[in-house]
Amino acid sequence: MSNENQQPTQEVEQTQSSDKVSPFLSAPLPQGTPQGQQQSLQQNIASTPTGAIPKYNLPRGANTGNVGETTHFGYQTVSSDDKAQKVAEVFHSVASKYDIMNDLMSFGIHRLWKRFAINMSGVRRGQHVLDIAGGTGDLAKVFSREVGPQGHVVLSDINESMLNVGRDRLIDAGCTNVDFVLANAETLEPFADNSFDLVTISFGLRNVTDKDAALQAMYRVLKPGGRLLVLEFSKPVFEPFSKLYDLYSFTALPIMGKLVANDSESYKYLAESIRMHPDQRTLKGMMENAGFQSCDYHNLTGGIVAVHRGFKL
């Protein structure tokens, strides 16, 4: 799932009335936001299906941490600003075929990975959930049902094409307790401190340029006692299996991408980005450095994927 910058706005526009600020937000929603979303993130967004999604894309360098002038885009070395645009282009390209490709690439196993993560979430009725880089809404749809009408889910992504797909899916599914916000995971700028019982990011963290800043932002918006779940590709634990996985990733994935999504380069990037992502122990240490306690991880499918968990005490 996507989570990199597109064309960022320079600042958040102010609404005309301060009484229209949601309790989850640290700043008002932009002008032009559908009335239901202006009044509160608790309102039913299904009544305004054609309204604009509120946008909170900050320019890089504005409270997003310092990751240096260069970073990696797959195996390429690029400027930090260029990576944001390149990742945005990847997910604009694949948004319409994203779910189909997930099923094909994983042989449907991604659904079991997500179910395992949801089971580890401990989500309960009435809770508030933030699903970062939630894209097409697989997790948000389940969380919407689990928290019930007294709970609330925010589906957030930085890629508008992906978020539009998720928004349409969840509205069609009748999820009336979900809102949709275009926001940068490195800041989570629109969300107030101590707002959510659960924060999740599924297959999106590897696309974030400044992962440390993103983890710190996730810690900030969690309530004390809340938990973070990170579902992400990781490092296989068996060397023979790892070699077979590499062969599949760098040959079959680009071919499927070309045939199904007419885009082999985006799926070449996918394979490379997985190899450049921190392994299980490194990511656990990064979560601890961000302030999370009782951090652990669970390998799935031989370590191809791992679910990381941490708590804000």
Secondary structure, 3 states (H helix, E strand, C coil): CCCCCCCCCCCCCCCCCHHHCCCCECCCCCCCCCHHHHHCCCCCHHHCCCCCCCEECCCCCCCCCCCCCEEEECCEEEEHHHHHHHHHHHHHHHHHHHHHHHHHHHCCHHHHHHHHHHHHHCCCCCCEEEEECCCCCHHHHHHHHHHCCCCEEEEEECCHHHHHHHHHHHHHCCCCCEEEEEECCCCCCCECCCCEEEEEEECCHHHCCCHHHHHHHHHHHEEEEEEEEEEEECCCCCHHHHHHHHHHHHHHHHHHHHHHHCCHHHHHHHHHHHHHCCCHHHHHHHHHHCCCEEEEEEEEHHHCEEEEEEECC
